[in-house]
Amino acid sequence: MKILKFPFINILLVGLFLMQINIPIHAEAEGLPSYVKWGRIAMTKAQEKYPNSEVTDYLHVGKEDKKGTSVEKFKLIVKNDQKEIGVFVNLTFDTRTERLLSVDMEETKP
């Protein structure tokens, strides 16, 4: 059995190596715009309403801040059986807790 003379240095080097791996992943996650989370929710809600469809495109229209709530607005393109429709999706949420309060959808031209 080989006894390591400097185990602390080995642990430190391994720890530093692992930190270097994790930093870029963490930085990328923080660098994403806040609407990305809401865009994923909008696509999920659209797929629930149009179950045999596919969201082929989405556009973040904007964000509206109200007193205590915010509304993230998206326009999605949903394809179902060779037919495309546009769907405006407005997600209203509590600004402080980010709890989803309501989902409003309206069909439009693609």
C-alpha positions as CSV (number, residue, x, y, z in Angstrom):
1,M,0.0,0.0,0.0
2,K,1.4,3.4,-1.0
3,I,1.1,6.2,1.5
4,L,0.6,9.6,0.0
5,K,2.9,12.3,1.4
6,F,0.8,15.2,0.5
7,P,-2.9,14.2,0.4
8,F,-4.1,17.7,1.1
9,I,-2.5,19.0,-2.2
10,N,-4.1,16.1,-4.2
11,I,-7.5,16.9,-2.7
12,L,-7.0,20.6,-3.4
13,L,-6.0,20.0,-7.0
14,V,-8.9,17.7,-7.7
15,G,-11.3,20.2,-6.1
16,L,-9.9,23.1,-8.2
17,F,-10.3,20.9,-11.3
18,L,-13.9,20.2,-10.5
19,M,-14.6,23.8,-9.8
20,Q,-13.3,24.8,-13.2
21,I,-15.7,22.3,-14.8
22,N,-18.7,23.6,-13.0
23,I,-18.1,27.3,-13.4
24,P,-18.9,27.6,-17.1
25,I,-22.1,25.5,-16.8
26,H,-23.3,27.7,-13.9
27,A,-22.4,30.9,-15.7
28,E,-24.4,29.8,-18.8
29,A,-27.4,29.1,-16.7
30,E,-27.2,32.6,-15.1
31,G,-26.7,34.2,-18.5
32,L,-30.0,33.1,-19.9
33,P,-32.7,35.8,-20.3
34,S,-35.5,35.5,-17.7
35,Y,-38.1,34.9,-20.4
36,V,-36.6,31.5,-21.4
37,K,-38.3,29.9,-18.3
38,W,-41.6,31.4,-19.3
39,G,-41.2,30.5,-22.9
40,R,-40.9,26.8,-22.0
41,I,-44.0,27.1,-19.8
42,A,-45.9,28.8,-22.7
43,M,-44.9,25.9,-25.1
44,T,-46.0,23.3,-22.6
45,K,-49.4,25.0,-22.1
46,A,-49.9,25.2,-25.9
47,Q,-49.1,21.6,-26.3
48,E,-51.6,20.8,-23.6
49,K,-54.3,22.7,-25.5
50,Y,-53.2,21.3,-28.8
51,P,-52.2,17.8,-27.8
52,N,-51.4,16.3,-31.3
53,S,-49.4,19.3,-32.4
54,E,-45.9,20.6,-32.4
55,V,-44.6,24.1,-31.6
56,T,-42.5,25.0,-34.5
57,D,-41.5,28.5,-33.5
58,Y,-41.9,31.1,-30.8
59,L,-41.3,34.7,-30.4
60,H,-41.0,36.6,-27.1
61,V,-43.3,39.6,-27.7
62,G,-42.4,41.3,-24.4
63,K,-43.0,41.7,-20.7
64,E,-45.5,43.9,-19.0
65,D,-45.0,44.8,-15.3
66,K,-48.0,45.7,-13.3
67,K,-48.5,46.3,-9.6
68,G,-47.3,43.1,-8.0
69,T,-47.7,41.0,-11.2
70,S,-45.9,40.6,-14.5
71,V,-47.1,39.3,-17.8
72,E,-44.7,37.5,-20.2
73,K,-46.1,37.6,-23.8
74,F,-45.3,35.1,-26.6
75,K,-46.5,34.3,-30.1
76,L,-46.2,30.6,-30.9
77,I,-46.6,28.8,-34.2
78,V,-48.3,25.5,-33.7
79,K,-48.4,22.9,-36.5
80,N,-51.2,20.2,-36.4
81,D,-52.0,17.9,-39.4
82,Q,-50.3,20.1,-42.0
83,K,-52.2,23.2,-40.6
84,E,-50.3,26.0,-38.9
85,I,-51.9,28.4,-36.5
86,G,-50.5,31.3,-34.5
87,V,-51.2,31.4,-30.7
88,F,-50.7,34.3,-28.5
89,V,-49.8,33.1,-25.0
90,N,-49.8,35.5,-22.0
91,L,-48.5,34.2,-18.7
92,T,-49.4,36.3,-15.7
93,F,-47.4,35.6,-12.6
94,D,-46.6,37.1,-9.2
95,T,-43.5,39.2,-9.6
96,R,-42.1,38.4,-6.2
97,T,-42.7,34.7,-6.0
98,E,-42.8,33.9,-9.7
99,R,-45.9,31.8,-9.1
100,L,-48.0,31.4,-12.2
101,L,-51.4,33.0,-11.8
102,S,-53.1,32.6,-15.2
103,V,-52.5,31.5,-18.8
104,D,-54.4,33.3,-21.6
105,M,-54.3,32.0,-25.2
106,E,-55.7,33.5,-28.4
107,E,-55.5,32.0,-31.8
108,T,-54.3,34.2,-34.7
109,K,-52.7,33.9,-38.1
110,P,-49.3,32.3,-38.2
